[in-house]
Amino acid sequence: MMSYIAKRGLSTLVPPKVASPSGIGAQKDAARMQRIVSFYEKLPRGPAPEPQAKGLLARYRKRYFGKNPSAAPIVHVIGGLILIGYAQNYYFHLRHHKNNAH
């Protein structure tokens, strides 16, 4: 099912068996256990901080599609289409009527 490489990559995410019976009281494992404990002490606790939106599109997405989504993007699309339509209408037709009639 999973390749050896995928299993090997995921094996680092699984914490080791800290309280295994063979590790209790063994002197040679004491340093290893201390390294494991110190590693887990350094890991951050609590919920992960919310990532900051970088760039114009990411800020727009966070503002209108984030925790409180709104219908404003629909209004923005309609307004944009009106502006593009008027610009095309002006370029292809209305600019010829600026100084003289048909």
HELIX and SHEET records of a PDB file:
HELIX    1   1 TYR A    4  SER A   11  1                                   8    
HELIX    2   2 PRO A   21  GLY A   23  5                                   3    
HELIX    3   3 GLN A   27  LYS A   42  1                                  16    
HELIX    4   4 LEU A   56  PHE A   65  1                                  10    
HELIX    5   5 ALA A   72  PHE A   92  1                                  21    
HELIX    6   6 LEU A   94  HIS A   97  5                                   4    
END                                                                             
